[in-house]
Amino acid sequence: MIILKTPEQITRMRVAGQAVAEILELLRTAIGPGIKTLALNAIAEEECKKRRAIPVFKNYPHPCAGGKSFPAAICASINEEVVHGIPGERILQEGDIISIDFGLILNGYAGDAAITVPVGEVSAQALRLIKYTEKALFKGIHEARIGNQLGQVSHAIQKYAEEHGFSVVREFVGHGIGRKMHEDPPVPNYGRVNQGPKLKEGMTIAIEPMLNIGASSVFTKADDWTVVTRDG
């Protein structure tokens, strides 16, 4: 069920979203060759404590029965890792790119966002991936207007990505957001213009384009969370 929010609720969500943005910027400045992803996670956890916010990813239940809960406050996905990378002892190297996905609950409402950051000097191909993924996001945002169908958002992302030579991950999608991090509706990064629910005033969605340089196919590693491209 899609939950429509009141203007007051959306104001509260903006506060949560602003906190997420501030913490992601702190993480961006901390990223560089030689830092461990676990250290980045520690920054996020400390910033949540300062704001009396709940790091919503930490202990998030696995979607499959018997799966382990997510153990950290951030997802740290490096290079061929697409989403849900678990922070640990891995040290960032010059030339890596890292995606940091982070969410929190503040005053009862969730915020959720991600950034992808080059580590030092990176390849032109990696910079191009970062650039066009961000542009695809804004193509989707442009279509997120009252009266449009959700498929217009999805189609805009897919069309732009494929026009520029990228593939779109299909197994993982964006989502509604509100008091919970994941609400209806699912927000795919692919689709047809005339599909999906009509967008209404008060709907709140997280648009999360995931683009690959190679094929779109992905798989989950043995840690039960980290999703990587099949072709590396």
C-alpha positions in Angstrom: 0.0 0.0 0.0 1.3 3.4 -0.9 1.2 5.8 2.0 0.6 9.5 1.2 2.3 12.0 3.5 1.0 15.3 4.8 3.1 18.5 4.3 4.1 18.3 8.0 5.4 14.7 7.5 7.3 15.7 4.4 8.9 18.5 6.3 10.1 16.0 8.9 11.4 13.7 6.1 13.4 16.7 4.7 15.1 17.0 8.1 16.1 13.3 8.0 17.2 13.6 4.4 19.3 16.7 5.2 21.0 14.7 8.0 21.8 11.9 5.5 23.2 14.4 3.1 25.4 16.0 5.7 26.8 12.7 6.8 27.5 11.5 3.3 29.4 14.7 2.6 31.6 14.0 5.7 32.2 10.5 4.4 33.1 11.9 0.9 35.8 14.1 2.4 37.2 11.1 4.4 37.5 8.8 1.4 41.0 8.4 0.0 43.7 5.9 -0.6 44.6 4.1 2.6 41.4 4.3 4.6 39.5 1.2 5.6 35.8 0.9 4.9 35.3 0.0 8.5 36.6 3.5 9.5 34.1 5.1 7.2 31.4 3.1 8.9 32.6 4.3 12.3 32.2 8.0 11.1 28.6 7.3 10.1 27.8 5.6 13.4 29.4 8.5 15.4 27.5 11.1 13.4 24.2 9.3 14.1 24.9 9.3 17.8 25.5 13.1 17.7 22.1 13.6 16.1 20.3 11.0 18.2 19.4 9.2 14.9 19.1 5.5 14.3 21.4 4.1 11.6 18.7 2.2 9.8 20.9 -0.2 7.8 22.5 -1.7 11.0 20.8 -5.0 11.9 18.4 -4.6 8.9 16.8 -8.0 8.4 17.9 -10.1 5.5 15.0 -10.5 2.9 15.5 -14.3 2.8 14.5 -16.5 5.7 17.5 -17.5 7.8 19.8 -14.8 6.3 22.1 -12.7 8.5 21.1 -9.2 9.4 23.2 -6.4 7.8 26.0 -5.7 10.3 26.8 -2.0 9.6 25.5 1.5 9.3 26.7 2.0 5.7 26.9 -0.1 2.6 30.4 0.3 1.1 30.5 -1.2 -2.4 33.8 -1.0 -4.3 34.4 -1.3 -8.0 32.5 -4.3 -9.4 30.4 -4.4 -6.2 27.0 -2.9 -7.1 25.2 -2.6 -3.7 25.1 -3.8 -0.1 28.9 -4.1 0.4 29.8 -4.8 4.0 32.4 -2.5 5.6 35.5 -4.2 6.9 39.3 -4.3 6.9 39.6 -3.6 3.1 41.8 -0.6 2.4 40.8 1.7 -0.4 43.4 1.9 -3.2 44.2 4.6 -5.7 41.9 4.1 -8.7 39.0 2.5 -6.9 35.5 3.9 -6.9 33.3 3.4 -3.9 29.6 3.7 -3.5 28.4 4.6 0.0 24.7 4.0 0.7 23.5 5.3 4.0 20.2 5.7 5.8 18.9 6.8 9.2 15.7 7.4 11.1 15.4 10.8 12.8 12.4 11.9 14.8 10.4 8.9 13.4 11.2 9.4 9.7 13.7 7.8 7.3 16.2 9.3 5.0 18.2 7.2 2.5 20.7 8.2 -0.2 23.9 7.2 -1.8 27.1 8.7 -3.4 29.8 7.2 -5.6 33.2 8.6 -5.1 36.5 8.2 -7.0 39.5 7.3 -4.8 42.3 9.5 -5.9 43.0 9.4 -9.7 40.6 6.9 -11.5 40.1 5.9 -15.0 38.2 7.9 -17.6 35.8 4.9 -17.8 35.1 5.0 -14.1 34.5 8.8 -14.1 32.1 8.4 -17.0 30.1 5.7 -15.1 29.8 8.1 -12.1 28.8 11.0 -14.3 26.1 9.3 -16.3 24.7 7.5 -13.3 24.1 10.8 -11.7 22.6 12.2 -14.9 20.3 9.2 -15.1 19.1 10.0 -11.6 18.2 13.5 -12.6 16.4 12.2 -15.7 14.3 10.1 -13.3 13.7 13.0 -10.9 12.5 15.2 -13.8 9.7 12.7 -14.6 8.7 12.4 -10.9 5.7 14.8 -11.3 2.1 14.6 -10.2 0.0 12.9 -12.8 2.8 10.9 -14.4 3.0 7.2 -14.1 5.9 5.7 -12.2 6.9 4.0 -15.4 7.9 7.4 -16.8 10.5 7.7 -14.1 11.8 4.2 -14.7 11.8 4.6 -18.5 13.7 7.9 -18.4 16.5 6.3 -16.4 16.7 3.2 -18.6 16.6 5.2 -21.9 19.3 7.6 -20.8 21.6 4.8 -19.5 21.3 2.6 -22.5 21.7 5.6 -25.0 25.1 6.1 -23.4 26.2 2.5 -23.5 25.4 1.4 -19.9 23.2 -1.5 -18.8 20.7 -1.2 -15.9 20.6 -3.6 -13.0 17.1 -5.2 -12.8 17.3 -7.3 -9.6 17.5 -4.3 -7.3 15.3 -1.2 -7.4 14.4 2.0 -5.6 11.4 2.2 -3.2 9.0 4.3 -1.4 10.1 5.8 1.9 8.6 7.3 5.0 8.4 6.1 8.6 10.1 3.0 7.3 13.1 2.9 4.9 11.3 0.5 2.5 7.7 1.3 1.6 5.6 0.8 -1.5 5.9 1.3 -4.4 9.0 -0.4 -5.8 10.8 2.0 -8.2 12.6 0.1 -11.0 15.3 1.7 -13.1 13.7 0.2 -16.2 10.2 0.0 -17.6 7.6 1.4 -20.0 6.0 4.9 -19.9 2.5 3.6 -19.3 3.3 1.3 -16.4 3.0 1.6 -12.7 0.9 3.7 -10.3 0.1 7.4 -11.0 2.2 9.8 -9.0 0.2 11.7 -6.5 0.8 14.6 -4.1 2.2 13.2 -0.9 4.0 10.2 -2.4 7.7 9.9 -1.4 10.1 7.7 -3.3 13.8 6.9 -3.3 15.1 6.8 -6.9 18.2 4.6 -7.0 19.7 4.1 -10.5 22.2 1.3 -10.7 24.2 1.2 -13.9 26.9 -1.2 -15.1 29.6 -0.7 -17.7 29.2 -4.3 -18.9 26.2 -6.6 -18.7 23.4 -6.0 -16.3 23.6 -9.4 -14.7 24.6 -9.6 -11.0 25.0 -12.1 -8.2 25.3 -12.1 -4.4 28.5 -13.2 -2.8 28.9 -15.7 0.0 28.5 -13.1 2.7 24.7 -13.0 1.7 24.7 -9.3 1.1 27.4 -8.0 -1.3 26.0 -7.8 -4.9 28.6 -7.8 -7.7 28.5 -7.8 -11.5 28.8 -11.2 -13.1 31.4 -10.0 -15.7 33.6 -8.2 -13.2 
